[in-house]
Amino acid sequence: MATFVLIPGGWRGGWWYEPLAARLKHAGHVAHALTLSGLEETPAPAACINLETHIADVLKLLSVEDLSEVILCAHSYGGMVASGVADRAPERLAALVYLDAFAPEDGQAWWDLAGDDYRRLVIAQAGHDGLTVLPRDGVDPRCRPHPLGTFVQSLRLTREAPELRRVFVYATGWSATPFTAQYERLRTDPAWTVRTIASAHDLVHHALDETFQVLLDVTRDLVPL
């Protein structure tokens, strides 16, 4: 049995992972799907929420539930959060899985990595209050305005990268992906395992079987020989 902590991407809550969490639980694993601060059904005030807030959300779960040997799985923006958690509490983790997610280096922000198209989107969608970024039209109605501070705060890493199994899943089925350069960088890095799935960005809903299999493979790789 493995323990998974699932970090959603921008605008989404733990509900985004429901199909994947159900599969994991049916297979006998434990799955905690988080909703980060400011993205609750009734959102907390966004003025003081930044990337460090979201990192603290995950650290609190790990501490309160006294979790260890965790497989930390993140989607999209959630990779920024997962990287911070791995820096702060590597002793609680067994592996990191980035589902078409950002894998930043020290000093980088989502804003630096997302590309011009997404920066323009944020500017356009933040104009209503200057504190949150509205979701695009037509997305799941459970999506919430995303706290702007989390997109622009740089991640500060305080130690050498911990020796954890790291997996990056690159979704190849969408032309607007900002992850191509990251894929090219990581696929030759011996510290990483890189997988590709022919899917759009929303891997959990467009490629559930393949995504579930990636996570099962991680659990098997962690079993001592």
C-alpha positions as a Python dict, from the first residue, in 0.01 Angstrom:
ca = {
    (1, 'M'): (0, 0, 0),
    (2, 'A'): (130, 344, -95),
    (3, 'T'): (26, 688, 24),
    (4, 'F'): (-40, 955, -237),
    (5, 'V'): (-84, 1327, -185),
    (6, 'L'): (-238, 1489, -493),
    (7, 'I'): (-184, 1859, -565),
    (8, 'P'): (-409, 2014, -830),
    (9, 'G'): (-316, 2275, -1086),
    (10, 'G'): (-439, 2631, -1115),
    (11, 'W'): (-803, 2719, -1052),
    (12, 'R'): (-886, 2364, -944),
    (13, 'G'): (-942, 2190, -614),
    (14, 'G'): (-906, 1836, -490),
    (15, 'W'): (-1221, 1748, -683),
    (16, 'W'): (-1013, 1747, -1003),
    (17, 'Y'): (-844, 1427, -888),
    (18, 'E'): (-1165, 1238, -801),
    (19, 'P'): (-1142, 978, -1082),
    (20, 'L'): (-774, 909, -1014),
    (21, 'A'): (-813, 904, -635),
    (22, 'A'): (-1097, 653, -670),
    (23, 'R'): (-877, 425, -882),
    (24, 'L'): (-592, 447, -633),
    (25, 'K'): (-817, 370, -337),
    (26, 'H'): (-976, 77, -521),
    (27, 'A'): (-624, -60, -574),
    (28, 'G'): (-563, -46, -198),
    (29, 'H'): (-369, 278, -174),
    (30, 'V'): (-431, 590, 33),
    (31, 'A'): (-499, 911, -161),
    (32, 'H'): (-526, 1262, -17),
    (33, 'A'): (-648, 1513, -278),
    (34, 'L'): (-589, 1868, -155),
    (35, 'T'): (-770, 2189, -219),
    (36, 'L'): (-520, 2471, -172),
    (37, 'S'): (-590, 2799, 6),
    (38, 'G'): (-807, 3041, -189),
    (39, 'L'): (-951, 2767, -409),
    (40, 'E'): (-1208, 2628, -167),
    (41, 'E'): (-1578, 2617, -253),
    (42, 'T'): (-1605, 2938, -52),
    (43, 'P'): (-1258, 3083, -111),
    (44, 'A'): (-1045, 3235, 162),
    (45, 'P'): (-939, 3598, 102),
    (46, 'A'): (-668, 3603, -164),
    (47, 'A'): (-476, 3915, -63),
    (48, 'C'): (-219, 3729, 150),
    (49, 'I'): (-204, 3400, -42),
    (50, 'N'): (115, 3324, -231),
    (51, 'L'): (323, 3023, -332),
    (52, 'E'): (457, 2980, 22),
    (53, 'T'): (97, 2962, 148),
    (54, 'H'): (28, 2668, -81),
    (55, 'I'): (351, 2495, 18),
    (56, 'A'): (247, 2539, 381),
    (57, 'D'): (-93, 2382, 303),
    (58, 'V'): (76, 2060, 196),
    (59, 'L'): (329, 2064, 479),
    (60, 'K'): (42, 2098, 726),
    (61, 'L'): (-131, 1791, 582),
    (62, 'L'): (189, 1588, 601),
    (63, 'S'): (237, 1691, 963),
    (64, 'V'): (-121, 1664, 1089),
    (65, 'E'): (-172, 1323, 928),
    (66, 'D'): (186, 1220, 1018),
    (67, 'L'): (243, 1095, 664),
    (68, 'S'): (568, 936, 549),
    (69, 'E'): (695, 761, 237),
    (70, 'V'): (452, 980, 41),
    (71, 'I'): (428, 981, -336),
    (72, 'L'): (364, 1350, -403),
    (73, 'C'): (179, 1394, -732),
    (74, 'A'): (121, 1737, -886),
    (75, 'H'): (-47, 1871, -1198),
    (76, 'S'): (51, 2186, -1389),
    (77, 'Y'): (95, 2480, -1145),
    (78, 'G'): (98, 2222, -864),
    (79, 'G'): (453, 2130, -960),
    (80, 'M'): (567, 2463, -815),
    (81, 'V'): (412, 2361, -484),
    (82, 'A'): (547, 2006, -493),
    (83, 'S'): (900, 2132, -551),
    (84, 'G'): (875, 2356, -246),
    (85, 'V'): (741, 2074, -32),
    (86, 'A'): (1024, 1844, -142),
    (87, 'D'): (1273, 2111, -37),
    (88, 'R'): (1113, 2166, 304),
    (89, 'A'): (1021, 1810, 405),
    (90, 'P'): (1211, 1554, 194),
    (91, 'E'): (1215, 1311, 486),
    (92, 'R'): (839, 1259, 446),
    (93, 'L'): (852, 1178, 75),
    (94, 'A'): (935, 873, -133),
    (95, 'A'): (876, 1007, -484),
    (96, 'L'): (764, 1307, -686),
    (97, 'V'): (538, 1276, -989),
    (98, 'Y'): (487, 1581, -1211),
    (99, 'L'): (179, 1533, -1430),
    (100, 'D'): (246, 1782, -1710),
    (101, 'A'): (362, 2006, -1427),
    (102, 'F'): (629, 2268, -1377),
    (103, 'A'): (957, 2150, -1223),
    (104, 'P'): (1118, 2483, -1129),
    (105, 'E'): (1472, 2561, -1029),
    (106, 'D'): (1566, 2793, -744),
    (107, 'G'): (1445, 3148, -798),
    (108, 'Q'): (1190, 3067, -1066),
    (109, 'A'): (821, 3154, -1054),
    (110, 'W'): (529, 3015, -1249),
    (111, 'W'): (533, 3350, -1427),
    (112, 'D'): (883, 3281, -1558),
    (113, 'L'): (800, 2935, -1691),
    (114, 'A'): (448, 2964, -1826),
    (115, 'G'): (525, 3151, -2149),
    (116, 'D'): (387, 3463, -2313),
    (117, 'D'): (40, 3326, -2395),
    (118, 'Y'): (-30, 3234, -2035),
    (119, 'R'): (116, 3555, -1900),
    (120, 'R'): (-120, 3749, -2126),
    (121, 'L'): (-408, 3533, -2003),
    (122, 'V'): (-323, 3610, -1641),
    (123, 'I'): (-303, 3983, -1708),
    (124, 'A'): (-639, 3980, -1885),
    (125, 'Q'): (-815, 3765, -1626),
    (126, 'A'): (-675, 3948, -1321),
    (127, 'G'): (-813, 4286, -1418),
    (128, 'H'): (-1135, 4247, -1220),
    (129, 'D'): (-971, 4279, -877),
    (130, 'G'): (-593, 4259, -920),
    (131, 'L'): (-573, 3981, -660),
    (132, 'T'): (-708, 3674, -835),
    (133, 'V'): (-708, 3535, -1188),
    (134, 'L'): (-1050, 3436, -1316),
    (135, 'P'): (-1087, 3093, -1477),
    (136, 'R'): (-1142, 3080, -1849),
    (137, 'D'): (-1496, 3074, -1981),
    (138, 'G'): (-1642, 2729, -2029),
    (139, 'V'): (-1434, 2541, -1772),
    (140, 'D'): (-1575, 2326, -1491),
    (141, 'P'): (-1799, 2546, -1273),
    (142, 'R'): (-1613, 2424, -965),
    (143, 'C'): (-1305, 2617, -1076),
    (144, 'R'): (-1233, 2922, -863),
    (145, 'P'): (-1040, 3247, -918),
    (146, 'H'): (-675, 3166, -857),
    (147, 'P'): (-469, 3381, -616),
    (148, 'L'): (-237, 3592, -831),
    (149, 'G'): (42, 3593, -573),
    (150, 'T'): (102, 3222, -623),
    (151, 'F'): (185, 3276, -990),
    (152, 'V'): (436, 3556, -940),
    (153, 'Q'): (624, 3460, -623),
    (154, 'S'): (962, 3298, -691),
    (155, 'L'): (1034, 2960, -537),
    (156, 'R'): (1326, 2959, -296),
    (157, 'L'): (1500, 2625, -257),
    (158, 'T'): (1711, 2599, 54),
    (159, 'R'): (1910, 2279, 0),
    (160, 'E'): (2049, 2047, -263),
    (161, 'A'): (1782, 1847, -443),
    (162, 'P'): (1688, 1552, -220),
    (163, 'E'): (1748, 1201, -350),
    (164, 'L'): (1391, 1116, -439),
    (165, 'R'): (1251, 929, -734),
    (166, 'R'): (1131, 1194, -979),
    (167, 'V'): (895, 1131, -1268),
    (168, 'F'): (784, 1385, -1527),
    (169, 'V'): (484, 1296, -1743),
    (170, 'Y'): (477, 1500, -2063),
    (171, 'A'): (139, 1533, -2236),
    (172, 'T'): (212, 1547, -2608),
    (173, 'G'): (-140, 1607, -2737),
    (174, 'W'): (-180, 1984, -2707),
    (175, 'S'): (-7, 2244, -2919),
    (176, 'A'): (-6, 2521, -2656),
    (177, 'T'): (207, 2326, -2408),
    (178, 'P'): (464, 2531, -2215),
    (179, 'F'): (645, 2212, -2112),
    (180, 'T'): (846, 2128, -2425),
    (181, 'A'): (1168, 2291, -2308),
    (182, 'Q'): (1134, 2122, -1970),
    (183, 'Y'): (1080, 1787, -2142),
    (184, 'E'): (1396, 1833, -2347),
    (185, 'R'): (1591, 1925, -2035),
    (186, 'L'): (1469, 1642, -1814),
    (187, 'R'): (1470, 1353, -2060),
    (188, 'T'): (1851, 1343, -2055),
    (189, 'D'): (1880, 1402, -1680),
    (190, 'P'): (1963, 1076, -1498),
    (191, 'A'): (1784, 1200, -1186),
    (192, 'W'): (1453, 1191, -1372),
    (193, 'T'): (1229, 932, -1535),
    (194, 'V'): (1036, 1091, -1821),
    (195, 'R'): (717, 941, -1959),
    (196, 'T'): (501, 1066, -2245),
    (197, 'I'): (127, 1032, -2285),
    (198, 'A'): (-54, 1128, -2606),
    (199, 'S'): (-311, 1347, -2435),
    (200, 'A'): (-419, 1702, -2379),
    (201, 'H'): (-312, 1876, -2058),
    (202, 'D'): (-602, 1744, -1848),
    (203, 'L'): (-441, 1402, -1803),
    (204, 'V'): (-670, 1276, -1529),
    (205, 'H'): (-978, 1317, -1746),
    (206, 'H'): (-837, 1260, -2095),
    (207, 'A'): (-594, 978, -2016),
    (208, 'L'): (-703, 830, -1685),
    (209, 'D'): (-590, 474, -1760),
    (210, 'E'): (-241, 580, -1868),
    (211, 'T'): (-201, 822, -1577),
    (212, 'F'): (-312, 560, -1326),
    (213, 'Q'): (-63, 315, -1475),
    (214, 'V'): (222, 564, -1432),
    (215, 'L'): (142, 592, -1062),
    (216, 'L'): (116, 216, -1022),
    (217, 'D'): (457, 183, -1187),
    (218, 'V'): (600, 428, -934),
    (219, 'T'): (467, 222, -643),
    (220, 'R'): (623, -92, -786),
    (221, 'D'): (956, 77, -844),
    (222, 'L'): (967, 180, -478),
    (223, 'V'): (928, -176, -345),
    (224, 'P'): (1269, -291, -212),
    (225, 'L'): (1421, -585, -398),
}
